[in-house]
Amino acid sequence: MIILGDVPVLPQKFGPSLYTKKGFAFYQALAQAVHQEGCLLCAQLHQSDSNIKGMVKYLPGVLTKKISHDQLRELLNQEVGPYITGLSAQRVSQITQAFGQAAQLAVQAGFDMVQVHGDRMCGSFSSPYFNRRTDQYGGSARNRARFGVEAVSAIREALPQIPIDYKLAVIQEDPHYGKAGVPESELSVFVPLLEKAGVTSFHVTLADHGKLSDTIPPKNHPDFGEEGCFLKFCDQVRSLTRLPICGVGGLTHPDFVEEQLAQRRIDCAALSRALLADPAWPRKAFSGQVRGINFCRRCNQCLKGMMSHQGARCIFEKEEFL
Ligand SMILES: Cc1cc2nc3c(=O)[nH]c(=O)nc-3n(C[C@H](O)[C@H](O)[C@H](O)COP(=O)(O)O)c2cc1C
C-alpha cells in the first residue's frame, strides 16, 4: 500500500484538493494508476497548523530574500502555539468534521483507506507545548486528545467500514525530542481514546515540528541513527492496544524488517526513504533479490530537494543533484 502524504482536509488553493474538479480528478487518476499495479492507496488526511494570515506580514521579507525559507519556517513554527490556542471552538469543530467529508471524497476518488495525520494540527492540539487552551480542547491530556478523537469519530461516522490508521507522533521525554504530538507519559490516555473513536491501526513515529532531521533522522543522528530508530515507541503503544502497529523510521534492510515482524514488535512496516533509494525494494525483497537492492544510506540528500520545492531526489537517482 502507498500512503499519500498530506491530503488536505479543507478546501485549499495550493496543490491538489479533493474539493475541486481538477484536484479530485488528480487523485482519481492516481488511484487508478496505483490499482493497476496491484497496489492499494491510503490518503493521509492532514490539516496544516500554519497561520496563513499570519504569513502575510513576512511576504515582503521573503520576496526581497531578507527572510530565507528556513527562517520563514522557524517564524511560522513560533506562531503555531498562539494560532492553535486562539482558534474558536466553532472553527475547531468545523475542521474536525471536515475529516469526515474529506474521507468520503477520498473513498469516492478511489482511496482504499485513510490515515489521520497525528502531527501538524492534530499534533499541535495534542501537545502540551503548543496547546494552551483553557476550553474543552485544552488543559488535560483527555482534552488535548479531543481534536484527534473528533477527527477520527467524524470519519467513522461518515464511513462505518473504512480502516482508519493514525500516524501517532510521540514526543520523547528524556532526552527531549519533538514538540507537536503525544508525550510518552500520556500515550496511555490517547491510545484508548483514539481506539474507542474508531482507529483500526497505529503508525508510530517521533513527533516533529520544526526539526525535520528528528522525524527523518540521518544515519549520523545522535539518538536516532540506528535502523528501526522509532521501534521503541511501537513497544510502548503495543502495551496499550491489541490493534495492529506499523513501524516507520530507518527500516532499511528486509532481513531487519522480517525480524521485527517475527518478534511481533510490529505488524507492518512503512518505508519512505528506502523507496526513494530503490522503488523496486518490495519486489526485490519478495523475490529474494535482496542483494540487488540499492539500500538507503540515510544521508538525507532527498530532503534538500524537498525543502527547495524541487522534488525529493535520491543520490541513486541523480548524482548531479548532490
Ligand atoms: C521526501 C519525504 C517526504 C515525506 N512526506 C511526509 C508526509 O507528507 N507525511 C508524513 O507523515 N511523513 C512524511 N515523511 C516522513 C516519512 O513518512 C517517514 O515517517 C520518515 O521518513 C521516516 O521513515 P524512513 O526512515 O523510512 O524514511 C516524508 C519523508 C520524506 C523523506
The ligand as a Gaussian input file, in Angstrom:
#p B3LYP/6-31G(d) Opt

LIG

0 1
 C       10.619000      13.150000       0.922000
 C        9.822000      12.817000       2.140000
 C        8.502000      13.284000       2.277000
 C        7.747000      12.972000       3.408000
 N        6.453000      13.416000       3.498000
 C        5.700000      13.045000       4.569000
 C        4.325000      13.391000       4.646000
 O        3.763000      14.048000       3.774000
 N        3.633000      12.974000       5.732000
 C        4.217000      12.239000       6.732000
 O        3.534000      11.869000       7.701000
 N        5.505000      11.902000       6.684000
 C        6.257000      12.274000       5.629000
 N        7.570000      11.897000       5.566000
 C        8.150000      11.125000       6.700000
 C        8.036000       9.626000       6.408000
 O        6.693000       9.257000       6.294000
 C        8.706000       8.786000       7.489000
 O        7.970000       8.911000       8.699000
 C       10.164000       9.184000       7.731000
 O       10.813000       9.482000       6.504000
 C       10.960000       8.069000       8.417000
 O       10.918000       6.895000       7.630000
 P       12.146000       6.422000       6.676000
 O       13.317000       6.206000       7.582000
 O       11.635000       5.148000       6.038000
 O       12.419000       7.487000       5.677000
 C        8.332000      12.189000       4.433000
 C        9.646000      11.726000       4.292000
 C       10.387000      12.029000       3.158000
 C       11.793000      11.504000       3.041000

